[in-house]
Amino acid sequence: MATFKNKLMRVSGQTAARIIRLVADSSKVIHEPPDLMDRLRDAHPCIAACWHGQFMMVATLRPENAKIAAMVAKHDDAELISETMRAIDVELIRGAGAGWRKRDRGGASALRSSLQALAKGSSLVMTADVPPGPARVAGSGIIAIARMSGRPIVPVALATSRFVSFDTWSRLTINLPYSRFAAVAGDPIFVPREASEDVLESKRLELETVLNAATIRAYELAGADMSRATPLDVLAAETPPAPGFALKTYRLATAALRPAVPVLLNMRGHQGKEDPSRRGERLGFAGRPRPEGQVVWMHAASVGETNAILPLIGSILRANPYVHILLTTGTKTSAEIAAQRLPPQAVHQYVPLDVPQYVKRFLDHWQPSLAIFTESDIWPNLILGTAERRIPLVLVNARMSPRSIRRWRKYAGIGRPLFSRFAAVLAQNQQIARAIKWLGAPNVITAGNLKIDAPPPPVDADTLALLRTAVGQRPVFLAASTHPGEDTVIAAAHSLMRREVEGLLTIIVPRHPERGSGLAATLGGLGLKTQLRTKSSAPETDTEIYVADTIGELGTFYSLAPVALIGGSLVEHGGQNPIEAVRLGSCVLTGPFIHNFRDAYGALFREGGAIEVRSSDDIARQVTRLLQDRQAAEHMRQGADTALQSLGGALQTTLGAILPLLEKQRA
């Protein structure tokens, strides 16, 4: 089988090589400058740099008798390219830079081989951008080779009047015979061997700028439509694409299903998920008059997102005392948090359901100057309706799980018309920033996580004192923001711990308080004496599990408990914010599913400020150790504090991106 595959690749490569030669031989060739081949001869051996989609054709620009080498990746998809390059007498260097990825792609070996090839008199053909993107952005590897070899980089761009292209990350282009064939080269770029980091970056930017200009010129000379060969994310960033078939269908469907909305709201109301007294807000009707002056609309899905942007709301109001904030959320619990913690110049409304008529009604009334969405709550009608009114859109604390990134990449035809309409996106980390940039957002900034800079949840001193009196000297373990499927694991851990930890009290704070009564019944059925906080203001002396089915008291419970397991992490939810617990003195345990807070946990793990647990046995062992060994617990808290010091800054970066947009709208 392997032999057949190898033969197939060899035959395919030879066929591709014949097509490349046919393109070069049958086309009307235009060089700019006219003495391009003489310049390449004079620069030989050089580093011929091109963008990824033009790689193989560049190898045909060969001065007579000049030896050529090309860097080709090692993965299976590159075998056809390798066979093609062999067929046109190009020496292969296998390996490639890793770009932003951590895995080894043979870059170090390829670097050594490239330097050897240049030293022996072969010119090197390589792409300036590194898979899997971003496209048309020069990487640092090619600059490093130029610096270490002392040989110049020659930016080269090719275009033919006839070609086909594909929606790959680099917009792979296949040139066709009998075309106008334009080749454009920029002036050689030399990188000093002793160049500083600033000089290296300036050379990288110079290469990127010259190569982009050469590409534009090549398509002009060939008389070809460059947009057909431009990566779609680059096109989307330049001009947001119109909604395609899928988005148009969604908009029509949501409009057509409007008669079913009352049924949906009734069902949610029976489940305790809607506020009947404010039902009109879900239909776009305003619950209060619009204030005079500028209104900044900020949208957060639920409690976590609301807590994250409360400091941002305060910062915007301090910087702009003349504006008003409209905060929309979608849950009752977040509405209660907003009622407790919003400043006087901010009001809360429920976000309208994503139905075109409701969105229009909402925007007609509030007429915001700026719209700020939070994390990953992307509603097509809200975004498109806002953008149609030329209201600047900002996405703050942007978050995508690895699964979401894969899904958005698969359905980029939906994502690009949405993300390209954001004037600015503030992403939690570089991986998310790259994913959103690939979706066409024109201005993506890696800002960090706003939840790191958010103050801890409030602590009620009187309530804390009452609880401490009730608990006395009993050791306390807290399971915070738990999700279905986690509570029975925690209960099993409690049953294991009570054998060694006398008088242990376990407090469970479910993420959704309405689960409290059902949870208490389940745990009681396991033989554990369980109390609900809504029915008892403090645990009794023989209570084993205390279920805190209330809102806004998590800070108080963190202050009470020396050890806390952060929920949403034992099941595939992605975790909850660990920083709140750290700021209030709890030692943090977490399950393995933490992709929503990967950066925060990464820093905590590095400094020994958090411990991963995977089972009730793990939980019991670690909680018992931390409750009994005060020195170990204190060491863990110190590590967590050290980790926090490296994570801040997202609030100021986010504010710095928002204020200019707001000032521009004011003008």
C-alpha positions as CSV (number, residue, x, y, z in Angstrom):
1,M,0.0,0.0,0.0
2,A,2.8,2.4,0.9
3,T,4.6,1.6,-2.3
4,F,1.5,2.3,-4.4
5,K,1.0,5.6,-2.5
6,N,4.6,6.6,-3.1
7,K,4.3,5.8,-6.9
8,L,1.0,7.8,-7.0
9,M,2.7,10.8,-5.4
10,R,5.6,10.6,-7.7
11,V,3.4,10.4,-10.8
12,S,1.2,13.3,-9.5
13,G,4.3,15.4,-8.7
14,Q,5.7,14.8,-12.2
15,T,2.3,15.8,-13.7
16,A,2.2,19.0,-11.6
17,A,5.7,19.8,-12.7
18,R,4.8,19.5,-16.3
19,I,1.8,21.9,-15.7
20,I,4.1,24.4,-14.0
21,R,6.6,24.3,-17.0
22,L,3.7,24.6,-19.4
23,V,2.4,27.7,-17.6
24,A,5.9,29.3,-17.8
25,D,6.5,28.3,-21.4
26,S,3.0,29.1,-22.8
27,S,2.3,32.4,-21.1
28,K,3.3,35.9,-22.0
29,V,5.8,36.7,-19.4
30,I,6.1,40.2,-17.9
31,H,8.9,41.0,-15.5
32,E,9.1,44.0,-13.2
33,P,11.7,45.4,-13.0
34,P,12.5,44.3,-16.6
35,D,16.0,43.1,-15.5
36,L,14.5,40.9,-12.8
37,M,16.4,37.8,-13.8
38,D,19.7,39.8,-13.8
39,R,18.9,41.0,-10.3
40,L,18.2,37.5,-9.1
41,R,21.5,36.4,-10.7
42,D,23.4,39.2,-9.0
43,A,21.8,38.3,-5.6
44,H,22.4,34.6,-5.9
45,P,22.6,32.8,-3.6
46,C,19.6,34.6,-2.0
47,I,16.4,33.8,-0.1
48,A,13.5,34.2,-2.5
49,A,10.5,35.0,-0.3
50,C,6.9,34.6,-1.5
51,W,3.5,34.2,0.1
52,H,2.3,30.6,0.7
53,G,0.0,30.2,-2.2
54,Q,2.7,31.0,-4.8
55,F,5.4,28.7,-3.6
56,M,5.9,26.3,-6.5
57,M,5.8,28.8,-9.4
58,V,8.5,30.9,-7.8
59,A,11.0,28.1,-8.2
60,T,10.7,28.6,-12.0
61,L,12.4,32.0,-11.7
62,R,15.8,30.5,-11.9
63,P,18.9,32.2,-13.4
64,E,20.8,30.0,-15.8
65,N,22.9,27.3,-14.0
66,A,21.7,28.5,-10.6
67,K,21.1,25.8,-8.0
68,I,17.7,26.1,-6.0
69,A,16.7,24.6,-2.7
70,A,13.2,24.8,-1.2
71,M,11.9,24.3,2.3
72,V,9.0,21.9,2.4
73,A,7.1,20.7,5.5
74,K,7.4,17.1,6.6
75,H,3.6,16.3,6.9
76,D,1.9,14.0,4.5
77,D,0.0,16.8,2.7
78,A,3.4,18.2,1.6
79,E,4.5,15.0,-0.2
80,L,2.9,16.1,-3.5
81,I,4.8,19.4,-3.3
82,S,8.0,17.5,-2.6
83,E,7.6,15.3,-5.6
84,T,6.7,18.3,-7.8
85,M,9.8,20.2,-6.6
86,R,12.0,17.2,-7.2
87,A,10.7,17.0,-10.8
88,I,11.7,20.6,-11.5
89,D,15.2,19.9,-10.2
90,V,14.9,21.7,-6.8
91,E,16.8,20.4,-3.8
92,L,14.5,19.7,-0.9
93,I,14.9,20.9,2.7
94,R,12.3,19.0,4.9
95,G,10.9,20.9,7.9
96,A,9.2,24.1,8.7
97,G,8.8,26.7,11.4
98,A,6.3,26.0,14.1
99,G,4.7,29.4,14.0
100,W,2.5,29.8,17.1
101,R,2.1,26.0,17.5
102,K,4.2,24.2,20.1
103,R,4.8,21.0,18.3
104,D,8.1,20.4,16.6
105,R,7.8,20.5,12.8
106,G,11.5,20.0,12.1
107,G,12.3,23.7,12.2
108,A,15.7,23.5,13.8
109,S,16.9,20.9,11.3
110,A,15.5,22.9,8.4
111,L,17.3,26.0,9.7
112,R,20.6,24.2,9.7
113,S,20.0,22.7,6.2
114,S,19.0,26.1,4.9
115,L,22.2,27.7,6.1
116,Q,24.2,24.9,4.6
117,A,22.5,25.2,1.2
118,L,23.1,29.0,1.1
119,A,26.7,28.5,2.1
120,K,27.2,25.9,-0.7
121,G,25.8,28.4,-3.3
122,S,22.1,27.4,-3.6
123,S,19.4,30.0,-3.5
124,L,16.6,29.2,-1.1
125,V,12.9,29.5,-2.0
126,M,10.6,29.7,1.1
127,T,7.3,31.2,2.1
128,A,7.3,34.3,4.4
129,D,4.1,33.4,6.1
130,V,3.9,30.2,8.2
131,P,1.0,27.7,8.2
132,P,-1.7,27.7,9.5
133,G,-1.5,31.5,9.4
134,P,-2.4,34.3,9.6
135,A,-1.9,34.6,5.9
136,R,0.1,37.5,4.4
137,V,2.0,38.1,7.7
138,A,5.7,37.5,7.6
139,G,7.1,35.2,10.2
140,S,10.4,35.6,12.0
141,G,12.1,32.5,10.7
142,I,13.0,33.9,7.3
143,I,14.5,36.9,9.0
144,A,16.6,34.7,11.2
145,I,17.9,32.8,8.2
146,A,18.9,36.0,6.5
147,R,20.6,37.3,9.6
148,M,22.6,34.1,10.2
149,S,23.5,33.5,6.6
150,G,24.3,37.1,5.6
151,R,22.4,36.5,2.3
152,P,19.7,38.9,1.1
153,I,16.0,38.3,1.0
154,V,14.4,39.0,-2.4
155,P,10.6,39.5,-2.1
156,V,8.9,37.9,-5.2
157,A,5.3,37.8,-6.2
158,L,3.7,36.0,-9.2
159,A,0.3,36.2,-10.9
160,T,-1.3,34.8,-14.0
161,S,-4.4,36.1,-15.7
162,R,-6.0,32.7,-15.6
163,F,-6.0,30.7,-12.3
164,V,-8.2,28.8,-9.9
165,S,-8.1,29.4,-6.1
166,F,-9.4,27.5,-3.1
167,D,-10.6,28.6,0.3
168,T,-7.6,27.5,2.3
169,W,-5.9,29.6,5.0
170,S,-3.5,31.0,2.3
171,R,-6.0,31.0,-0.6
172,L,-4.1,28.3,-2.5
173,T,-3.8,29.4,-6.1
174,I,-3.2,27.2,-9.1
175,N,-1.9,29.1,-12.2
176,L,-3.2,28.0,-15.6
177,P,-1.3,27.9,-19.0
178,Y,-1.7,30.4,-21.8
179,S,-2.0,33.4,-19.5
180,R,-0.4,36.8,-18.9
181,F,2.3,35.8,-16.4
182,A,3.6,38.6,-14.3
183,A,6.6,38.3,-11.9
184,V,7.5,41.2,-9.6
185,A,10.5,41.5,-7.3
186,G,11.3,44.0,-4.6
187,D,14.8,45.3,-3.7
188,P,17.0,42.9,-1.7
189,I,16.6,43.1,2.0
190,F,19.8,42.6,4.1
191,V,19.6,41.7,7.8
192,P,22.6,42.7,9.8
193,R,24.2,39.8,11.8
194,E,24.2,41.9,15.0
195,A,20.7,43.2,14.5
196,S,18.7,44.1,17.7
197,E,15.2,42.8,18.3
198,D,13.8,46.2,17.1
199,V,15.8,46.0,13.9
200,L,14.7,42.4,13.3
201,E,11.1,43.5,13.7
202,S,11.6,46.4,11.3
203,K,13.0,44.0,8.7
204,R,10.1,41.6,9.2
205,L,7.7,44.5,8.6
206,E,9.7,45.7,5.6
207,L,9.5,42.3,4.0
208,E,5.8,42.0,4.7
209,T,5.1,45.5,3.3
210,V,7.2,45.0,0.1
211,L,5.8,41.5,-0.5
212,N,2.2,42.8,-0.2
213,A,3.0,45.6,-2.6
214,A,4.7,43.3,-5.1
215,T,1.6,41.0,-5.0
216,I,-0.8,43.8,-5.8
217,R,1.5,44.9,-8.6
218,A,1.8,41.4,-10.1
219,Y,-2.0,41.1,-10.3
220,E,-2.3,44.5,-11.9
221,L,0.3,43.6,-14.6
222,A,-1.4,40.2,-15.2
223,G,-4.8,41.9,-15.5
224,A,-6.2,39.5,-12.9
225,D,-8.7,40.0,-10.1
226,M,-6.6,39.9,-7.0
227,S,-9.5,39.5,-4.7
228,R,-10.0,36.0,-6.1
229,A,-6.5,35.1,-4.7
230,T,-6.7,37.0,-1.5
231,P,-7.3,35.0,1.7
232,L,-10.9,35.4,2.7
233,D,-10.1,36.6,6.2
234,V,-8.0,39.4,4.7
235,L,-10.9,40.4,2.4
236,A,-13.4,40.3,5.2
237,A,-11.2,42.6,7.3
238,E,-11.0,45.1,4.5
239,T,-14.7,45.0,3.6
240,P,-17.2,43.1,5.7
241,P,-18.9,40.5,3.5
242,A,-22.7,40.6,3.0
243,P,-24.6,37.9,4.9
244,G,-24.6,34.7,2.9
245,F,-27.3,32.1,2.4
246,A,-27.1,30.6,5.9
247,L,-27.4,34.0,7.7
248,K,-30.2,35.1,5.4
249,T,-32.0,31.9,6.1
250,Y,-31.5,32.4,9.9
251,R,-32.9,35.9,9.7
252,L,-35.9,34.8,7.8
253,A,-36.5,31.8,10.1
254,T,-36.3,33.9,13.3
255,A,-38.7,36.4,11.8
256,A,-41.1,33.6,10.7
257,L,-41.0,31.9,14.1
258,R,-42.0,35.0,16.0
259,P,-45.5,33.7,16.7
260,A,-43.9,30.8,18.7
261,V,-42.1,33.2,21.0
262,P,-44.9,33.5,23.6
263,V,-44.9,29.7,23.9
264,L,-41.2,29.7,24.5
265,L,-41.3,32.4,27.1
266,N,-44.2,30.7,28.9
267,M,-42.1,27.5,29.1
268,R,-39.1,29.3,30.4
269,G,-41.3,31.2,32.8
270,H,-42.7,27.9,34.3
271,Q,-39.0,26.8,34.7
272,G,-38.2,30.0,36.6
273,K,-35.9,31.3,33.9
274,E,-37.9,34.4,32.9
275,D,-39.2,37.4,34.9
276,P,-42.9,37.7,34.0
277,S,-43.0,41.3,35.1
278,R,-40.3,42.3,32.5
279,R,-41.4,40.0,29.7
280,G,-41.8,43.0,27.3
281,E,-38.0,43.6,27.4
282,R,-37.5,40.2,25.8
283,L,-39.7,41.4,22.9
284,G,-37.7,44.6,22.5
285,F,-40.0,46.9,24.5
286,A,-38.1,49.3,26.7
287,G,-38.7,49.0,30.5
288,R,-37.8,52.7,31.0
289,P,-37.1,55.9,29.1
290,R,-33.9,56.5,27.2
291,P,-31.6,59.0,29.1
292,E,-30.4,62.1,27.4
293,G,-26.9,62.1,25.8
294,Q,-24.7,59.1,24.8
295,V,-25.8,55.6,25.7
296,V,-23.1,52.9,25.7
297,W,-24.9,49.5,25.3
298,M,-23.0,46.6,27.0
299,H,-24.2,43.1,26.7
300,A,-23.3,40.2,28.9
301,A,-24.9,36.7,28.8
302,S,-25.1,35.9,32.5
303,V,-23.5,36.2,35.9
304,G,-19.9,35.5,35.1
305,E,-19.8,37.9,32.1
306,T,-21.6,40.6,34.2
307,N,-19.1,40.4,37.0
308,A,-16.3,40.6,34.5
309,I,-17.5,43.9,32.9
310,L,-18.7,45.7,36.1
311,P,-15.2,47.2,36.5
312,L,-15.2,48.2,32.8
313,I,-18.5,49.9,33.3
314,G,-17.1,51.9,36.2
315,S,-14.0,52.8,34.3
316,I,-16.0,54.0,31.3
317,L,-18.2,56.2,33.5
318,R,-15.2,57.7,35.3
319,A,-13.5,58.5,32.0
320,N,-16.8,59.8,30.5
321,P,-19.1,61.2,33.2
322,Y,-21.5,62.4,30.5
323,V,-22.4,59.0,29.2
324,H,-25.0,56.4,30.4
325,I,-24.6,52.7,30.4
326,L,-27.3,50.2,29.2
327,L,-26.4,46.7,30.4
328,T,-28.4,43.8,28.9
329,T,-28.3,40.3,30.1
330,G,-30.3,37.1,29.5
331,T,-30.8,35.5,32.9
332,K,-32.7,36.4,36.1
333,T,-29.6,35.8,38.3
334,S,-27.6,38.3,36.3
335,A,-30.4,40.8,36.5
336,E,-30.3,40.5,40.3
337,I,-26.5,41.0,40.3
338,A,-27.0,44.1,38.1
339,A,-29.7,45.5,40.5
340,Q,-27.2,45.1,43.4
341,R,-24.0,46.4,41.8
342,L,-24.7,48.7,38.9
343,P,-23.7,52.4,39.5
344,P,-26.3,55.1,39.3
345,Q,-25.6,56.1,35.6
346,A,-26.2,52.5,34.5
347,V,-29.5,50.7,33.9
348,H,-30.3,47.1,33.2
349,Q,-32.6,45.6,30.6
350,Y,-33.2,42.0,29.5
351,V,-31.7,41.5,26.1
352,P,-34.3,41.1,23.3
353,L,-34.6,37.7,21.8
354,D,-32.7,37.5,18.5
355,V,-35.7,38.2,16.3
356,P,-35.3,41.0,13.7
357,Q,-38.5,42.8,14.7
358,Y,-37.5,42.8,18.4
359,V,-34.0,43.9,17.6
360,K,-35.3,46.8,15.6
361,R,-37.7,47.9,18.4
362,F,-34.8,47.7,20.9
363,L,-32.4,49.8,18.8
364,D,-35.1,52.3,17.8
365,H,-35.6,53.1,21.4
366,W,-32.1,53.1,22.9
367,Q,-30.1,54.4,19.9
368,P,-26.7,53.4,21.4
369,S,-23.6,55.3,20.4
370,L,-21.5,52.2,21.0
371,A,-22.3,48.5,21.4
372,I,-20.0,46.2,23.5
373,F,-20.6,42.5,23.5
374,T,-18.9,40.2,26.0
375,E,-17.0,36.9,25.6
376,S,-18.9,34.5,23.2
377,D,-22.5,35.7,23.2
378,I,-22.8,36.2,19.4
379,W,-26.3,36.8,18.2
380,P,-26.5,37.4,14.4
381,N,-29.6,39.6,14.3
382,L,-28.3,41.8,17.1
383,I,-24.9,42.2,15.5
384,L,-26.1,42.7,11.9
385,G,-28.9,45.0,13.0
386,T,-26.5,47.1,15.0
387,A,-23.9,47.3,12.2
388,E,-26.5,48.3,9.7
389,R,-27.1,51.5,11.8
390,R,-23.3,52.2,11.7
391,I,-23.1,51.8,15.5
392,P,-19.5,50.7,16.3
393,L,-19.3,47.2,17.7
394,V,-16.7,45.9,20.2
395,L,-16.2,42.4,21.5
396,V,-14.5,42.4,24.9
397,N,-13.0,39.5,26.8
398,A,-13.5,37.4,23.7
399,R,-13.5,33.7,24.5
400,M,-13.6,30.5,22.3
401,S,-13.1,27.0,23.4
402,P,-11.1,24.7,21.1
403,R,-14.3,23.1,20.1
404,S,-15.8,26.5,19.2
405,I,-12.8,27.5,17.2
406,R,-13.1,24.3,15.1
407,R,-16.8,25.0,14.6
408,W,-16.3,28.6,13.6
409,R,-13.6,27.6,11.2
410,K,-15.9,25.0,9.6
411,Y,-18.7,27.6,9.3
412,A,-16.6,30.6,8.4
413,G,-19.2,31.6,5.9
414,I,-21.4,32.5,8.9
415,G,-18.6,33.8,11.1
416,R,-16.9,36.2,8.7
417,P,-19.9,38.4,8.1
418,L,-20.3,38.7,11.9
419,F,-16.8,39.0,13.3
420,S,-15.7,41.4,10.5
421,R,-18.3,43.9,11.7
422,F,-16.5,44.4,15.0
423,A,-14.4,47.6,15.1
424,A,-12.3,46.0,17.8
425,V,-12.0,42.6,19.4
426,L,-10.2,42.2,22.7
427,A,-9.3,38.5,23.1
428,Q,-8.3,36.6,26.2
429,N,-5.3,35.0,24.6
430,Q,-3.3,34.6,21.4
431,Q,-5.0,31.4,20.3
432,I,-8.4,33.1,20.5
433,A,-7.0,36.2,18.8
434,R,-5.7,34.2,15.9
435,A,-9.0,32.4,15.4
436,I,-11.0,35.6,15.4
437,K,-8.6,37.3,13.1
438,W,-9.0,34.3,10.7
439,L,-12.7,35.1,10.8
440,G,-12.1,38.5,9.4
441,A,-12.1,40.8,12.4
442,P,-10.0,43.8,11.3
443,N,-8.6,44.9,14.7
444,V,-7.8,42.1,17.1
445,I,-5.9,42.7,20.3
446,T,-4.7,40.1,22.8
447,A,-5.8,41.8,26.1
448,G,-6.0,39.1,28.6
449,N,-9.0,38.1,30.8
450,L,-11.1,40.8,32.3
451,K,-12.0,38.4,35.1
452,I,-8.5,38.6,36.4
453,D,-8.8,42.3,37.0
454,A,-12.3,42.2,38.4
455,P,-12.6,42.7,42.2
456,P,-13.6,39.7,44.2
457,P,-17.3,39.1,44.8
458,P,-18.7,41.1,47.7
459,V,-18.5,39.8,51.2
460,D,-21.3,40.6,53.7
461,A,-19.5,41.1,57.0
462,D,-22.5,40.5,59.2
463,T,-23.4,37.3,57.3
464,L,-19.8,36.1,57.5
465,A,-19.7,36.7,61.2
466,L,-23.0,34.8,61.7
467,L,-21.8,31.8,59.6
468,R,-18.4,31.7,61.5
469,T,-20.2,31.6,64.8
470,A,-22.5,28.8,63.6
471,V,-19.6,26.8,62.1
472,G,-17.3,27.3,65.1
473,Q,-14.1,25.2,64.9
474,R,-15.5,22.8,62.2
475,P,-13.3,22.4,59.1
476,V,-15.0,23.7,56.0
477,F,-14.8,22.6,52.4
478,L,-16.5,24.6,49.6
479,A,-17.6,23.4,46.2
480,A,-18.3,26.6,44.2
481,S,-20.4,27.1,41.1
482,T,-21.1,23.4,40.6
483,H,-22.9,22.0,37.6
484,P,-25.1,18.9,37.2
485,G,-22.9,15.7,37.4
486,E,-20.4,17.2,39.9
487,D,-22.4,17.2,43.1
488,T,-22.5,13.4,43.5
489,V,-18.7,13.3,43.1
490,I,-18.4,16.0,45.8
491,A,-20.8,14.1,48.1
492,A,-18.7,10.9,47.6
493,A,-15.6,12.9,48.5
494,H,-17.3,14.2,51.6
495,S,-18.1,10.6,52.7
496,L,-14.5,9.7,52.3
497,M,-13.1,12.7,54.1
498,R,-15.4,12.5,57.2
499,R,-13.6,9.4,58.2
500,E,-10.4,11.5,58.8
501,V,-11.7,15.1,59.2
502,E,-13.8,15.2,62.2
503,G,-16.8,17.5,62.0
504,L,-16.3,18.3,58.3
505,L,-18.9,20.7,56.8
506,T,-19.1,20.7,53.0
507,I,-20.8,23.7,51.4
508,I,-22.1,23.4,47.8
509,V,-23.0,26.5,45.9
510,P,-24.7,25.4,42.7
511,R,-24.0,27.6,39.6
512,H,-27.8,27.8,39.1
513,P,-29.6,28.3,42.5
514,E,-32.8,26.8,41.2
515,R,-31.1,23.4,41.4
516,G,-30.9,23.7,45.2
517,S,-34.0,21.9,46.3
518,G,-33.5,19.0,43.9
519,L,-29.9,18.8,44.9
520,A,-30.7,18.7,48.6
521,A,-33.2,15.9,48.0
522,T,-30.6,13.9,46.1
523,L,-27.9,14.3,48.7
524,G,-30.3,13.5,51.5
525,G,-31.2,10.3,49.7
526,L,-27.5,9.3,49.9
527,G,-27.7,9.4,53.7
528,L,-26.1,12.8,54.1
529,K,-27.8,15.4,56.4
530,T,-28.4,18.3,54.0
531,Q,-29.7,21.8,54.6
532,L,-30.8,24.5,52.2
533,R,-29.7,28.0,52.9
534,T,-33.0,29.4,51.7
535,K,-34.6,27.4,54.6
536,S,-31.9,27.8,57.2
537,S,-29.8,30.9,57.7
538,A,-26.9,28.8,59.1
539,P,-25.9,25.2,59.2
540,E,-26.8,23.2,62.3
541,T,-24.1,21.5,64.2
542,D,-24.8,18.1,62.7
543,T,-25.3,19.3,59.1
544,E,-22.9,17.6,56.7
545,I,-23.9,19.3,53.4
546,Y,-25.0,22.9,53.3
547,V,-26.5,23.9,49.9
548,A,-26.3,27.6,49.3
549,D,-29.1,28.2,46.9
550,T,-28.9,32.0,47.0
551,I,-27.5,34.7,44.7
552,G,-24.7,37.1,45.5
553,E,-23.2,35.3,48.5
554,L,-20.3,33.4,46.8
555,G,-17.7,35.9,48.1
556,T,-18.9,35.3,51.7
557,F,-18.5,31.5,51.3
558,Y,-15.0,31.9,49.8
559,S,-14.1,33.9,52.9
560,L,-15.4,31.2,55.1
561,A,-13.8,28.2,53.4
562,P,-10.0,27.6,53.4
563,V,-10.3,25.2,50.5
564,A,-12.5,25.5,47.4
565,L,-13.2,23.3,44.4
566,I,-14.1,25.5,41.5
567,G,-17.0,23.8,39.6
568,G,-17.7,23.4,35.9
569,S,-14.4,21.6,35.7
570,L,-15.3,18.0,36.7
571,V,-17.7,17.9,33.7
572,E,-17.0,19.2,30.2
573,H,-18.3,22.7,30.8
574,G,-14.9,24.4,30.7
575,G,-14.5,25.6,34.3
576,Q,-15.4,28.8,36.2
577,N,-13.3,31.7,37.4
578,P,-10.7,30.6,40.0
579,I,-9.4,34.2,40.7
580,E,-12.4,35.1,42.9
581,A,-11.4,32.3,45.3
582,V,-7.8,33.2,45.2
583,R,-8.5,36.9,46.1
584,L,-10.6,35.8,49.1
585,G,-8.0,33.4,50.5
586,S,-9.2,29.9,49.4
587,C,-6.9,27.3,48.2
588,V,-8.1,26.3,44.7
589,L,-8.8,22.8,43.4
590,T,-10.1,22.2,39.9
591,G,-11.2,19.4,37.7
592,P,-9.5,18.8,34.3
593,F,-12.0,20.7,32.1
594,I,-10.7,24.3,32.4
595,H,-10.5,25.6,28.8
596,N,-12.6,28.7,29.6
597,F,-9.8,29.8,32.0
598,R,-6.8,28.1,30.5
599,D,-4.5,31.1,31.0
600,A,-5.4,31.7,34.6
601,Y,-5.0,28.1,35.5
602,G,-1.8,27.8,33.6
603,A,-0.3,30.6,35.7
604,L,-1.7,29.1,38.9
605,F,-0.3,25.6,38.1
606,R,3.2,27.1,37.3
607,E,3.3,28.8,40.7
608,G,1.8,25.9,42.7
609,G,-1.3,28.0,43.3
610,A,-3.9,25.4,42.2
611,I,-4.2,21.6,42.1
612,E,-6.0,19.4,39.6
613,V,-8.3,16.6,40.8
614,R,-10.1,14.1,38.7
615,S,-12.1,11.9,41.1
616,S,-13.7,11.9,44.6
617,D,-10.6,10.1,45.8
618,D,-8.4,12.9,44.5
619,I,-10.7,15.5,46.1
620,A,-10.7,13.8,49.5
621,R,-7.0,13.3,49.5
622,Q,-6.1,17.0,48.6
623,V,-8.8,18.6,50.8
624,T,-7.8,16.5,53.8
625,R,-4.1,17.4,53.3
626,L,-4.8,21.1,53.0
627,L,-7.1,21.2,55.9
628,Q,-4.6,19.4,58.1
629,D,-1.3,21.0,56.9
630,R,-1.6,24.7,57.3
631,Q,1.9,25.3,56.0
632,A,1.1,23.6,52.7
633,A,-2.1,25.6,52.4
634,E,-0.2,28.9,53.0
635,H,2.5,28.0,50.5
636,M,-0.3,27.3,48.0
637,R,-1.9,30.7,48.7
638,Q,1.4,32.5,48.2
639,G,1.9,30.8,44.8
640,A,-1.5,31.8,43.8
641,D,-0.8,35.4,44.7
642,T,2.4,35.3,42.7
643,A,0.5,34.0,39.7
644,L,-2.1,36.8,39.9
645,Q,0.6,39.4,39.6
646,S,1.6,38.1,36.2
647,L,-2.0,38.1,34.8
648,G,-3.4,41.6,35.2
649,G,-3.7,44.4,32.7
650,A,-6.7,43.4,30.6
651,L,-8.9,46.2,32.0
652,Q,-6.6,49.0,30.9
653,T,-5.9,47.5,27.5
654,T,-9.7,47.1,26.9
655,L,-10.4,50.6,28.1
656,G,-7.7,51.9,25.8
657,A,-9.4,50.4,22.8
658,I,-12.9,51.5,23.7
659,L,-12.4,55.2,24.7
660,P,-11.2,56.4,21.2
661,L,-14.3,54.9,19.6
662,L,-16.5,56.5,22.1
663,E,-14.7,59.9,21.7
664,K,-15.1,59.6,17.9
665,Q,-18.8,59.0,18.3
666,R,-19.1,62.0,20.6
667,A,-17.5,64.2,18.0
